[in-house]
């Protein structure tokens, strides 16, 4: 166990200095723009401002799946928002998302540009706009939304909780790691039990619920989140979840979606900006082959 801490919380908390850790420079206790910055606008109605984090990947997977399904009006421009450099605090970004978090989308197809922020809201907006990847009957639609909002409510425990204290925090705190590892494994078990019953999260149909959950929990069991977290969390205990993640990884649209706005990993897996389907050609033609 940890030694008892000498820290006693003050009666009134004040921010005196960054707390340290990987993303300390992006954290502050106030909202609003810190600098003037105009967002670029490309030639497509849909303009995405994002980064290839799990929340960003949700949206690019859906956009690529829509295009693969023949929804040509889902063509989009994806602009890179480097959160480590504070792009999310530029005036243009805070205008479309006052919360300064990626991803954010602007739809220019109507009479006036329409801003959509929060990844779950963007998924629902696009699915309804194109009438795809969300069931039409009330029972299956409700199941899809149940799981979509489950992910929205659960992911902070994985990212801001487990991921932060296990990987990003400047010091390892046993209580915090144990607390959030327990919750991470409970959530993995929720999905394992669900996927033992059905091929996809919401049932027999591939939906935005799968696309929302895959970048986080699929990422954990596939081993690309938080260094050696897959070993730490014993992801071999969740074979149905791993099989589901493997099936999604075989989809060319998922492979493409994971590349967009990505700034880490092998250079061949990164597509910092995406403005046309041809942008993938030099990146993916060998890997996707005839499925592209």
C-alpha positions in Angstrom: 0.0 0.0 0.0 1.0 3.6 -0.4 2.4 5.6 2.5 -0.1 8.0 3.9 -0.1 11.3 2.1 0.7 14.6 3.8 -1.6 16.4 1.4 -4.7 18.0 2.9 -7.1 19.7 0.4 -7.5 23.4 1.0 -10.8 24.9 1.8 -10.8 26.7 -1.5 -9.0 25.3 -4.5 -6.9 27.6 -6.7 -4.9 26.9 -9.8 -1.3 27.9 -9.2 0.6 25.8 -11.7 0.2 23.0 -14.3 -0.2 19.6 -12.6 2.3 17.8 -14.8 1.7 14.8 -16.9 1.5 14.3 -20.7 -1.3 16.8 -21.3 -0.7 19.3 -18.5 -0.1 22.1 -21.0 -3.6 21.8 -22.4 -5.4 21.8 -19.0 -6.7 25.0 -17.4 -9.7 25.8 -15.2 -11.4 28.2 -17.6 -13.1 28.1 -21.0 -12.9 30.4 -24.0 -10.4 31.2 -26.7 -6.7 32.0 -25.9 -5.8 33.3 -29.3 -7.2 34.3 -32.7 -7.2 31.5 -35.2 -9.4 31.1 -38.3 -10.4 27.6 -39.2 -9.8 26.5 -42.8 -12.8 25.4 -44.9 -12.4 23.0 -47.8 -14.7 22.2 -50.8 -17.0 19.7 -49.2 -20.2 20.5 -47.2 -18.9 18.5 -44.2 -15.9 20.0 -42.5 -14.3 18.0 -39.6 -11.8 19.5 -37.2 -10.2 16.7 -35.2 -7.3 14.5 -34.1 -6.9 10.8 -34.4 -7.7 10.0 -30.7 -10.4 7.5 -29.9 -13.1 10.2 -29.9 -11.9 11.5 -33.2 -11.7 8.1 -34.8 -15.3 7.4 -34.0 -16.4 10.1 -36.5 -13.9 9.3 -39.3 -14.9 5.6 -39.2 -18.5 6.6 -39.6 -17.7 9.0 -42.5 -15.7 6.4 -44.3 -18.4 3.8 -43.7 -21.0 6.1 -45.1 -18.9 6.7 -48.2 -18.3 3.0 -48.6 -22.0 2.4 -48.4 -22.6 4.8 -51.3 -23.5 8.0 -49.5 -21.6 10.4 -51.7 -22.8 13.5 -49.9 -20.8 12.3 -46.9 -17.5 13.4 -48.6 -15.6 15.5 -46.1 -12.5 17.6 -45.4 -10.7 16.6 -42.2 -8.5 19.2 -40.7 -5.9 18.5 -38.0 -6.4 20.0 -34.6 -3.1 19.6 -32.6 -4.4 19.6 -29.1 -0.9 19.5 -27.7 -0.2 22.8 -29.3 -3.5 24.3 -28.2 -5.3 24.5 -31.5 -8.6 23.7 -29.7 -8.3 27.0 -27.9 -8.2 29.1 -31.1 -11.2 31.5 -31.6 -12.4 29.6 -34.7 -12.6 26.3 -32.9 -14.2 27.6 -29.7 -16.8 29.3 -31.9 -18.0 25.9 -33.1 -17.3 24.0 -29.8 -17.2 26.2 -26.7 -16.0 23.1 -24.8 -12.7 23.1 -26.7 -12.6 19.4 -27.3 -12.2 17.4 -30.5 -13.9 16.4 -32.7 -16.1 19.2 -34.0 -18.0 19.2 -37.3 -19.6 22.0 -39.4 -22.2 21.0 -42.0 -22.4 23.6 -44.7 -25.1 21.9 -46.7 -28.0 23.9 -45.3 -28.9 27.6 -45.5 -26.6 28.3 -42.6 -23.5 26.4 -41.4 -24.5 24.1 -38.6 -21.9 23.3 -35.9 -22.0 19.8 -34.2 -19.8 18.9 -31.3 -19.3 16.0 -28.9 -18.5 12.8 -30.7 -21.7 11.0 -29.7 -23.8 13.9 -31.0 -21.8 13.9 -34.3 -22.4 10.2 -34.8 -26.1 10.5 -34.2 -26.4 13.6 -36.4 -24.6 11.9 -39.3 -26.5 8.6 -38.9 -29.8 10.4 -39.0 -28.8 12.8 -41.8 -27.9 9.9 -44.1 -30.4 7.3 -42.7 -27.6 4.8 -42.1 -26.0 2.7 -39.3 -28.9 3.4 -37.0 -31.9 1.1 -36.9 -35.2 2.4 -38.0 -37.6 0.4 -35.7 -38.0 1.7 -32.2 -36.7 -1.4 -30.3 -33.4 -1.7 -32.2 -32.9 2.0 -32.4 -33.3 2.3 -28.6 -30.8 -0.5 -28.1 -28.3 1.3 -30.4 -28.8 4.5 -28.5 -28.5 2.7 -25.1 -25.1 1.5 -26.1 -24.0 4.8 -27.7 -24.8 6.7 -24.5 -23.3 4.0 -22.4 -20.0 4.6 -24.2 -20.3 8.4 -23.9 -20.8 8.0 -20.1 -18.2 5.3 -19.6 -15.2 6.4 -21.6 -14.1 9.1 -19.1 -13.3 6.3 -16.7 -11.1 4.7 -19.3 -9.4 7.8 -20.6 -9.4 10.4 -17.9 -9.4 7.7 -15.2 -7.5 4.5 -16.0 -5.5 5.9 -18.9 -4.5 9.0 -17.1 -3.3 7.5 -13.8 -1.8 4.4 -15.4 0.1 6.0 -18.3 0.0 9.8 -18.2 0.2 10.9 -14.6 3.6 12.3 -13.5 3.5 9.9 -10.5 1.9 6.5 -10.0 -0.8 6.5 -7.3 -1.7 2.9 -6.3 -5.2 3.8 -5.0 -6.1 5.7 -8.3 -4.7 3.0 -10.6 -6.5 0.2 -8.6 -9.7 2.1 -8.6 -9.8 2.8 -12.3 -8.4 -0.6 -13.3 -11.2 -2.2 -11.5 -13.7 0.0 -13.4 -12.0 -0.6 -16.7 -12.2 -4.4 -16.2 -15.8 -4.2 -15.2 -16.6 -2.3 -18.4 -14.7 -4.8 -20.5 -16.8 -7.5 -18.8 -20.0 -5.7 -19.7 -19.0 -5.8 -23.3 -17.7 -9.4 -23.2 -21.1 -10.6 -21.8 -23.0 -8.5 -24.5 -20.9 -9.8 -27.4 -21.2 -13.4 -26.2 -24.9 -12.9 -27.1 -24.8 -11.0 -30.4 -22.3 -10.3 -33.2 -22.5 -6.5 -32.8 -23.1 -4.2 -29.8 -26.7 -3.4 -30.6 -27.6 -6.8 -31.9 -27.4 -8.3 -35.4 -26.7 -5.0 -37.1 -23.5 -3.0 -37.3 -24.3 0.5 -36.0 -22.9 3.7 -34.7 -22.8 2.0 -31.3 -20.0 -0.3 -32.6 -18.2 2.7 -34.1 -18.4 4.6 -30.8 -17.1 1.7 -28.7 -14.5 0.3 -30.9 -11.8 3.0 -30.7 -11.8 2.8 -26.9 -12.4 -0.7 -25.9 -11.3 -2.3 -29.2 -8.2 -0.3 -28.8 -7.6 -1.7 -25.3 -8.0 -5.3 -26.3 -6.0 -4.8 -29.5 -3.1 -3.3 -27.5 -2.7 0.2 -28.9 -3.9 2.2 -25.9 -1.8 3.1 -22.9 1.4 1.2 -23.7 1.2 -2.2 -22.0 -2.3 -1.7 -20.7 -3.6 -4.8 -22.5 -1.3 -7.0 -20.5 -2.0 -5.1 -17.2 -5.8 -5.6 -17.7 -5.5 -9.2 -18.9 -7.4 -8.6 -22.1 -7.2 -12.3 -22.9 -10.1 -12.7 -20.5 -12.4 -11.1 -23.0 -12.3 -13.4 -26.1 -15.7 -12.3 -27.5 -14.7 -8.6 -27.3 -11.4 -9.4 -29.0 -13.1 -11.3 -31.8 -15.5 -8.4 -32.4 -12.6 -5.9 -32.5 -10.8 -8.2 -35.0 -13.8 -8.3 -37.2 -14.1 -4.5 -37.3 -10.4 -4.1 -38.0 -11.0 -6.2 -41.2 -13.3 -3.5 -42.6 -11.5 -1.2 -45.0 -13.6 1.8 -43.9 -12.4 1.2 -40.3 -8.8 1.0 -41.4 -9.2 4.2 -43.3 -11.0 6.0 -40.5 -8.2 5.1 -38.1 -5.7 6.8 -40.3 -7.4 10.2 -40.6 -5.9 13.0 -38.5 -3.5 10.5 -36.9 -0.1 11.8 -35.8 1.4 8.8 -34.1 2.6 5.3 -35.2 4.2 4.4 -38.5 4.1 7.2 -41.1 2.3 4.9 -43.5 -0.6 4.8 -41.0 -0.9 8.5 -40.7 -3.1 10.8 -42.9 -2.9 14.2 -41.2 -5.5 15.8 -43.4 -8.1 14.2 -45.6 -9.8 16.0 -48.5 -10.5 13.3 -51.0 -10.7 9.5 -51.2 -7.5 9.6 -53.3 -5.6 10.9 -50.3 -5.5 7.3 -49.0 -4.0 5.8 -52.2 -0.3 6.1 -51.4 -1.0 5.2 -47.7 -3.2 2.1 -48.0 -3.1 0.5 -51.5 -0.6 -2.2 -50.4 -2.4 -2.9 -47.1 -6.0 -2.8 -48.2 -5.5 -4.4 -51.6 -8.7 -5.3 -53.4 -10.9 -4.3 -50.4 -10.0 -0.6 -50.7 
